Amino acid sequence: MVRAMIMAACTTGLFCAGFAFVISQIAPMLTNTQVLTTSFVSGFLGSVVAQILIKR
């Protein structure tokens, strides 16, 4: 159980880091609301991707 939690956290973290890198390339063009929305989407999608990868 602990191993699955660590795997999910690492997968989510890696996904969010990649997503954040892409967003940082266009961040000067975004408003604060858009950055917050993008951050939420990053965390949400990272969690979904982690759950999909862990269940396989």
C-alpha positions in Angstrom: 0.0 0.0 0.0 2.8 2.4 0.9 4.6 1.5 -2.4 1.5 2.4 -4.4 1.1 5.7 -2.6 4.7 6.6 -3.3 4.4 5.5 -7.0 1.2 7.6 -7.4 2.9 10.7 -5.8 6.0 10.3 -7.9 4.0 9.9 -11.1 1.8 12.9 -10.3 4.9 15.0 -9.4 6.6 14.1 -12.7 3.5 14.9 -14.7 3.0 18.2 -13.0 6.7 19.1 -13.4 6.5 18.5 -17.1 3.2 20.4 -17.4 4.6 23.3 -15.4 7.6 23.5 -17.7 5.3 23.8 -20.7 3.2 26.4 -19.0 6.3 28.4 -17.9 7.1 28.9 -21.5 3.8 30.7 -22.1 3.2 32.1 -18.6 4.0 35.7 -19.4 0.9 35.7 -21.6 -1.4 34.4 -18.9 -3.5 36.2 -16.3 -3.5 35.1 -12.6 -6.8 33.3 -13.1 -5.5 31.4 -16.1 -2.4 30.3 -14.1 -4.5 29.1 -11.2 -6.8 27.2 -13.6 -3.8 25.7 -15.4 -2.3 24.6 -12.0 -5.6 22.9 -11.1 -5.8 21.1 -14.4 -2.1 20.0 -14.0 -2.8 18.5 -10.6 -6.0 16.9 -11.7 -4.6 15.4 -14.8 -1.4 14.3 -13.0 -3.5 12.4 -10.5 -5.6 10.8 -13.2 -2.5 9.7 -15.1 -1.0 8.3 -12.0 -4.1 6.3 -11.1 -4.3 4.9 -14.7 -0.6 3.9 -14.7 -0.7 2.4 -11.2 -3.7 0.2 -12.0 -2.0 -1.3 -15.1 
